[in-house]
Amino acid sequence: MGVTASEVNELRQKTGAGLMDCKKALTESNGDIEAAIDILRKKGQKVSALRAGKAASEGAAVALTTADGKTGIVIKLSSETDFVSKNEAFVKFANDIAKLAIDNQPADLEALKALPYEGLTIGEKVIEMVGKINENIQLTDYEKVTAPGVVAYNHAGNKIGVLVALSLPTDEAVASVGRDVAMQIAAMSPVSVDASSVDPTVIERELAIGREKALAEGKPENMVDKIAQGNLQKFYKENTLLAQQFVKDGSKTVDQALKAVNKDLAVTSFKRVALG
């Protein structure tokens, strides 16, 4: 049967798909709009599988907190190109996902993908967007933290989203230093809060590097382990958040900057989600 221009236009309005894609889907479905939508979604699934190997290194990371400042979420919606990531519809979708995440606080990424969105689930909407744009789009990250105080920070252009969990509620002073710490995390990418929370495999690797370096420099065998420990302490200072030099005031560590606001203020955890 023939497909009318009005039917094609209606399908385009509902899906945003291209003219020829809509016409082919309607022809295949004998003019059934809902069946044609399903065909276009199936095309999206095929495109998604076809493009799964393409690097999705652009996109948007969005961090939000609840109104009471006690729970925060951060999500990442990835795309292949910055052309897509700057598209108004893509940015809106990423922000909508973040809002649904903070409102519903799903248990994990799969639960987030299962939340309803515009008559579909979020996961199905991602697949639909792949079909429309013909680019690999993925919802790849979802993190949540709960604490007496949580600060969210979104780096310029949504390239990085950060959550900082604090030991005290976020009054004006705590929120201010918390934001400074979040910016530090975005810029310096610490591996953990402090030395006690560094992954043991990372510690072993750093010690091994220190030993090999000492031996390569011809240091005495009986000094190698001591030198390796010294290198490990340097690693802690440069790569654990509380021991890092505070970016806004180099005379202090991050821990000292927190204690200057309140002696009981501490970072209990953080999440950093970045593009790439």
Contacts in CASP RR format, 6 or more apart in sequence:
PFRMAT RR
TARGET T0000
AUTHOR 0000-0000-0000
METHOD contacts of the structure
MODEL  1
MGVTASEVNELRQKTGAGLMDCKKALTESNGDIEAAIDILRKKGQKVSAL
RAGKAASEGAAVALTTADGKTGIVIKLSSETDFVSKNEAFVKFANDIAKL
AIDNQPADLEALKALPYEGLTIGEKVIEMVGKINENIQLTDYEKVTAPGV
VAYNHAGNKIGVLVALSLPTDEAVASVGRDVAMQIAAMSPVSVDASSVDP
TVIERELAIGREKALAEGKPENMVDKIAQGNLQKFYKENTLLAQQFVKDG
SKTVDQALKAVNKDLAVTSFKRVALG
1 30 0 8 1.000
1 31 0 8 1.000
2 27 0 8 1.000
3 23 0 8 1.000
3 26 0 8 1.000
3 27 0 8 1.000
3 31 0 8 1.000
7 26 0 8 1.000
7 31 0 8 1.000
7 33 0 8 1.000
8 19 0 8 1.000
8 22 0 8 1.000
8 23 0 8 1.000
8 26 0 8 1.000
10 33 0 8 1.000
11 17 0 8 1.000
11 22 0 8 1.000
11 25 0 8 1.000
11 26 0 8 1.000
11 33 0 8 1.000
11 36 0 8 1.000
11 37 0 8 1.000
11 40 0 8 1.000
12 18 0 8 1.000
12 19 0 8 1.000
12 22 0 8 1.000
14 33 0 8 1.000
14 37 0 8 1.000
15 22 0 8 1.000
15 37 0 8 1.000
15 40 0 8 1.000
15 128 0 8 1.000
15 132 0 8 1.000
16 132 0 8 1.000
17 25 0 8 1.000
17 40 0 8 1.000
17 131 0 8 1.000
17 132 0 8 1.000
18 132 0 8 1.000
21 40 0 8 1.000
21 43 0 8 1.000
22 36 0 8 1.000
22 40 0 8 1.000
25 36 0 8 1.000
25 37 0 8 1.000
25 39 0 8 1.000
25 40 0 8 1.000
25 43 0 8 1.000
26 32 0 8 1.000
26 33 0 8 1.000
26 36 0 8 1.000
28 36 0 8 1.000
28 39 0 8 1.000
29 35 0 8 1.000
29 36 0 8 1.000
29 38 0 8 1.000
29 39 0 8 1.000
40 128 0 8 1.000
40 131 0 8 1.000
41 124 0 8 1.000
41 127 0 8 1.000
41 128 0 8 1.000
43 131 0 8 1.000
44 127 0 8 1.000
44 128 0 8 1.000
44 130 0 8 1.000
44 131 0 8 1.000
45 127 0 8 1.000
45 130 0 8 1.000
47 130 0 8 1.000
47 131 0 8 1.000
47 134 0 8 1.000
48 127 0 8 1.000
48 130 0 8 1.000
48 131 0 8 1.000
48 136 0 8 1.000
48 137 0 8 1.000
51 80 0 8 1.000
51 130 0 8 1.000
51 134 0 8 1.000
51 135 0 8 1.000
51 136 0 8 1.000
52 136 0 8 1.000
53 136 0 8 1.000
54 80 0 8 1.000
54 135 0 8 1.000
54 136 0 8 1.000
55 80 0 8 1.000
55 136 0 8 1.000
56 78 0 8 1.000
56 79 0 8 1.000
56 80 0 8 1.000
56 136 0 8 1.000
56 137 0 8 1.000
56 138 0 8 1.000
56 140 0 8 1.000
57 78 0 8 1.000
57 80 0 8 1.000
57 275 0 8 1.000
57 276 0 8 1.000
58 78 0 8 1.000
58 79 0 8 1.000
58 80 0 8 1.000
58 81 0 8 1.000
58 82 0 8 1.000
58 84 0 8 1.000
58 85 0 8 1.000
58 275 0 8 1.000
58 276 0 8 1.000
59 76 0 8 1.000
59 77 0 8 1.000
59 78 0 8 1.000
59 79 0 8 1.000
59 82 0 8 1.000
59 84 0 8 1.000
59 85 0 8 1.000
59 90 0 8 1.000
59 94 0 8 1.000
59 158 0 8 1.000
59 275 0 8 1.000
60 76 0 8 1.000
60 77 0 8 1.000
60 85 0 8 1.000
60 90 0 8 1.000
60 91 0 8 1.000
60 94 0 8 1.000
60 95 0 8 1.000
60 157 0 8 1.000
60 158 0 8 1.000
60 275 0 8 1.000
61 74 0 8 1.000
61 75 0 8 1.000
61 76 0 8 1.000
61 141 0 8 1.000
61 154 0 8 1.000
61 155 0 8 1.000
61 158 0 8 1.000
61 159 0 8 1.000
61 160 0 8 1.000
61 161 0 8 1.000
61 273 0 8 1.000
61 274 0 8 1.000
61 275 0 8 1.000
62 74 0 8 1.000
62 75 0 8 1.000
62 76 0 8 1.000
62 77 0 8 1.000
62 94 0 8 1.000
62 95 0 8 1.000
62 97 0 8 1.000
62 98 0 8 1.000
62 154 0 8 1.000
62 158 0 8 1.000
62 161 0 8 1.000
63 72 0 8 1.000
63 73 0 8 1.000
63 74 0 8 1.000
63 98 0 8 1.000
63 152 0 8 1.000
63 153 0 8 1.000
63 154 0 8 1.000
63 161 0 8 1.000
63 162 0 8 1.000
63 163 0 8 1.000
63 273 0 8 1.000
64 72 0 8 1.000
64 73 0 8 1.000
64 74 0 8 1.000
64 98 0 8 1.000
64 99 0 8 1.000
64 101 0 8 1.000
64 102 0 8 1.000
64 152 0 8 1.000
65 71 0 8 1.000
65 72 0 8 1.000
65 73 0 8 1.000
65 102 0 8 1.000
65 150 0 8 1.000
65 151 0 8 1.000
65 152 0 8 1.000
65 163 0 8 1.000
66 72 0 8 1.000
66 102 0 8 1.000
66 150 0 8 1.000
69 149 0 8 1.000
69 150 0 8 1.000
69 169 0 8 1.000
69 170 0 8 1.000
70 146 0 8 1.000
70 147 0 8 1.000
70 148 0 8 1.000
70 149 0 8 1.000
70 150 0 8 1.000
70 169 0 8 1.000
71 102 0 8 1.000
71 105 0 8 1.000
71 144 0 8 1.000
71 145 0 8 1.000
71 146 0 8 1.000
71 150 0 8 1.000
72 102 0 8 1.000
72 144 0 8 1.000
72 145 0 8 1.000
72 146 0 8 1.000
72 150 0 8 1.000
72 152 0 8 1.000
72 163 0 8 1.000
73 98 0 8 1.000
73 101 0 8 1.000
73 102 0 8 1.000
73 105 0 8 1.000
73 142 0 8 1.000
73 143 0 8 1.000
73 144 0 8 1.000
73 163 0 8 1.000
74 98 0 8 1.000
74 141 0 8 1.000
74 142 0 8 1.000
74 143 0 8 1.000
74 152 0 8 1.000
74 161 0 8 1.000
74 162 0 8 1.000
74 163 0 8 1.000
74 271 0 8 1.000
74 273 0 8 1.000
75 94 0 8 1.000
75 97 0 8 1.000
75 98 0 8 1.000
75 101 0 8 1.000
75 112 0 8 1.000
75 139 0 8 1.000
75 141 0 8 1.000
75 142 0 8 1.000
75 143 0 8 1.000
75 273 0 8 1.000
76 139 0 8 1.000
76 140 0 8 1.000
76 141 0 8 1.000
76 142 0 8 1.000
76 273 0 8 1.000
76 275 0 8 1.000
77 90 0 8 1.000
77 93 0 8 1.000
77 94 0 8 1.000
77 97 0 8 1.000
77 126 0 8 1.000
77 137 0 8 1.000
77 138 0 8 1.000
77 139 0 8 1.000
77 140 0 8 1.000
78 136 0 8 1.000
78 137 0 8 1.000
78 138 0 8 1.000
78 139 0 8 1.000
78 140 0 8 1.000
78 275 0 8 1.000
78 276 0 8 1.000
79 85 0 8 1.000
79 90 0 8 1.000
79 133 0 8 1.000
79 135 0 8 1.000
79 136 0 8 1.000
79 137 0 8 1.000
80 135 0 8 1.000
80 136 0 8 1.000
80 137 0 8 1.000
81 135 0 8 1.000
84 90 0 8 1.000
84 133 0 8 1.000
84 135 0 8 1.000
84 137 0 8 1.000
85 91 0 8 1.000
90 129 0 8 1.000
90 137 0 8 1.000
91 158 0 8 1.000
93 125 0 8 1.000
93 129 0 8 1.000
94 158 0 8 1.000
96 117 0 8 1.000
97 112 0 8 1.000
97 117 0 8 1.000
97 122 0 8 1.000
97 139 0 8 1.000
100 112 0 8 1.000
100 115 0 8 1.000
100 117 0 8 1.000
100 122 0 8 1.000
101 112 0 8 1.000
101 115 0 8 1.000
101 142 0 8 1.000
101 144 0 8 1.000
104 112 0 8 1.000
104 115 0 8 1.000
105 144 0 8 1.000
106 112 0 8 1.000
106 114 0 8 1.000
106 115 0 8 1.000
106 142 0 8 1.000
108 142 0 8 1.000
109 139 0 8 1.000
109 140 0 8 1.000
109 141 0 8 1.000
109 142 0 8 1.000
112 122 0 8 1.000
112 139 0 8 1.000
112 142 0 8 1.000
113 121 0 8 1.000
113 122 0 8 1.000
113 123 0 8 1.000
113 126 0 8 1.000
113 139 0 8 1.000
114 121 0 8 1.000
114 122 0 8 1.000
114 123 0 8 1.000
115 121 0 8 1.000
115 122 0 8 1.000
116 122 0 8 1.000
117 123 0 8 1.000
117 125 0 8 1.000
118 125 0 8 1.000
120 128 0 8 1.000
122 139 0 8 1.000
123 139 0 8 1.000
126 137 0 8 1.000
126 138 0 8 1.000
126 139 0 8 1.000
129 137 0 8 1.000
130 136 0 8 1.000
130 137 0 8 1.000
141 273 0 8 1.000
143 163 0 8 1.000
143 271 0 8 1.000
143 273 0 8 1.000
145 163 0 8 1.000
145 165 0 8 1.000
145 269 0 8 1.000
145 270 0 8 1.000
145 271 0 8 1.000
146 165 0 8 1.000
147 165 0 8 1.000
147 166 0 8 1.000
147 167 0 8 1.000
147 268 0 8 1.000
147 269 0 8 1.000
148 166 0 8 1.000
148 167 0 8 1.000
148 168 0 8 1.000
148 169 0 8 1.000
149 165 0 8 1.000
149 166 0 8 1.000
149 167 0 8 1.000
149 168 0 8 1.000
149 169 0 8 1.000
149 170 0 8 1.000
149 174 0 8 1.000
150 163 0 8 1.000
150 164 0 8 1.000
150 165 0 8 1.000
150 166 0 8 1.000
150 170 0 8 1.000
151 163 0 8 1.000
151 164 0 8 1.000
151 166 0 8 1.000
151 170 0 8 1.000
151 175 0 8 1.000
151 178 0 8 1.000
151 179 0 8 1.000
151 181 0 8 1.000
151 182 0 8 1.000
152 161 0 8 1.000
152 162 0 8 1.000
152 163 0 8 1.000
152 182 0 8 1.000
153 161 0 8 1.000
153 162 0 8 1.000
153 163 0 8 1.000
153 164 0 8 1.000
153 179 0 8 1.000
153 182 0 8 1.000
153 183 0 8 1.000
153 185 0 8 1.000
153 186 0 8 1.000
154 160 0 8 1.000
154 161 0 8 1.000
154 162 0 8 1.000
155 161 0 8 1.000
155 162 0 8 1.000
155 183 0 8 1.000
155 186 0 8 1.000
159 274 0 8 1.000
159 275 0 8 1.000
160 186 0 8 1.000
160 272 0 8 1.000
160 273 0 8 1.000
160 274 0 8 1.000
160 275 0 8 1.000
161 186 0 8 1.000
161 272 0 8 1.000
161 273 0 8 1.000
161 274 0 8 1.000
162 182 0 8 1.000
162 183 0 8 1.000
162 185 0 8 1.000
162 186 0 8 1.000
162 270 0 8 1.000
162 271 0 8 1.000
162 272 0 8 1.000
162 273 0 8 1.000
163 182 0 8 1.000
163 270 0 8 1.000
163 271 0 8 1.000
164 178 0 8 1.000
164 181 0 8 1.000
164 182 0 8 1.000
164 185 0 8 1.000
164 267 0 8 1.000
164 270 0 8 1.000
165 267 0 8 1.000
165 268 0 8 1.000
165 269 0 8 1.000
165 270 0 8 1.000
166 174 0 8 1.000
166 178 0 8 1.000
166 265 0 8 1.000
166 266 0 8 1.000
166 267 0 8 1.000
166 268 0 8 1.000
167 264 0 8 1.000
167 265 0 8 1.000
167 266 0 8 1.000
167 267 0 8 1.000
167 268 0 8 1.000
168 174 0 8 1.000
168 262 0 8 1.000
168 264 0 8 1.000
168 265 0 8 1.000
170 178 0 8 1.000
173 261 0 8 1.000
173 262 0 8 1.000
174 261 0 8 1.000
174 262 0 8 1.000
174 265 0 8 1.000
177 257 0 8 1.000
177 258 0 8 1.000
177 261 0 8 1.000
177 265 0 8 1.000
180 246 0 8 1.000
180 247 0 8 1.000
180 248 0 8 1.000
180 257 0 8 1.000
181 241 0 8 1.000
181 254 0 8 1.000
181 257 0 8 1.000
181 258 0 8 1.000
181 267 0 8 1.000
181 270 0 8 1.000
182 270 0 8 1.000
183 247 0 8 1.000
184 190 0 8 1.000
184 241 0 8 1.000
184 244 0 8 1.000
184 246 0 8 1.000
184 247 0 8 1.000
184 248 0 8 1.000
184 254 0 8 1.000
185 241 0 8 1.000
185 270 0 8 1.000
185 272 0 8 1.000
186 272 0 8 1.000
186 274 0 8 1.000
187 247 0 8 1.000
188 241 0 8 1.000
188 244 0 8 1.000
188 247 0 8 1.000
189 272 0 8 1.000
189 274 0 8 1.000
190 239 0 8 1.000
190 240 0 8 1.000
190 241 0 8 1.000
190 244 0 8 1.000
190 270 0 8 1.000
191 198 0 8 1.000
191 199 0 8 1.000
191 202 0 8 1.000
191 239 0 8 1.000
191 240 0 8 1.000
192 198 0 8 1.000
192 199 0 8 1.000
192 239 0 8 1.000
192 240 0 8 1.000
192 241 0 8 1.000
193 240 0 8 1.000
193 241 0 8 1.000
193 242 0 8 1.000
193 267 0 8 1.000
193 268 0 8 1.000
193 269 0 8 1.000
193 270 0 8 1.000
194 236 0 8 1.000
194 240 0 8 1.000
194 241 0 8 1.000
194 242 0 8 1.000
194 243 0 8 1.000
195 236 0 8 1.000
195 240 0 8 1.000
195 243 0 8 1.000
197 240 0 8 1.000
198 236 0 8 1.000
198 240 0 8 1.000
203 232 0 8 1.000
206 231 0 8 1.000
206 232 0 8 1.000
206 235 0 8 1.000
207 228 0 8 1.000
207 229 0 8 1.000
207 231 0 8 1.000
207 232 0 8 1.000
208 228 0 8 1.000
209 228 0 8 1.000
209 231 0 8 1.000
210 227 0 8 1.000
210 228 0 8 1.000
210 231 0 8 1.000
210 232 0 8 1.000
211 224 0 8 1.000
211 225 0 8 1.000
211 227 0 8 1.000
211 228 0 8 1.000
213 227 0 8 1.000
213 231 0 8 1.000
214 223 0 8 1.000
214 224 0 8 1.000
214 227 0 8 1.000
214 228 0 8 1.000
215 221 0 8 1.000
215 224 0 8 1.000
219 227 0 8 1.000
236 243 0 8 1.000
237 243 0 8 1.000
237 244 0 8 1.000
238 244 0 8 1.000
241 254 0 8 1.000
241 267 0 8 1.000
241 270 0 8 1.000
242 253 0 8 1.000
242 254 0 8 1.000
242 255 0 8 1.000
242 258 0 8 1.000
242 266 0 8 1.000
242 267 0 8 1.000
243 253 0 8 1.000
243 254 0 8 1.000
243 255 0 8 1.000
244 253 0 8 1.000
244 254 0 8 1.000
245 252 0 8 1.000
245 253 0 8 1.000
245 254 0 8 1.000
246 252 0 8 1.000
246 253 0 8 1.000
246 254 0 8 1.000
246 256 0 8 1.000
246 257 0 8 1.000
248 257 0 8 1.000
249 257 0 8 1.000
252 260 0 8 1.000
254 267 0 8 1.000
255 266 0 8 1.000
258 265 0 8 1.000
258 266 0 8 1.000
258 267 0 8 1.000
259 265 0 8 1.000
END
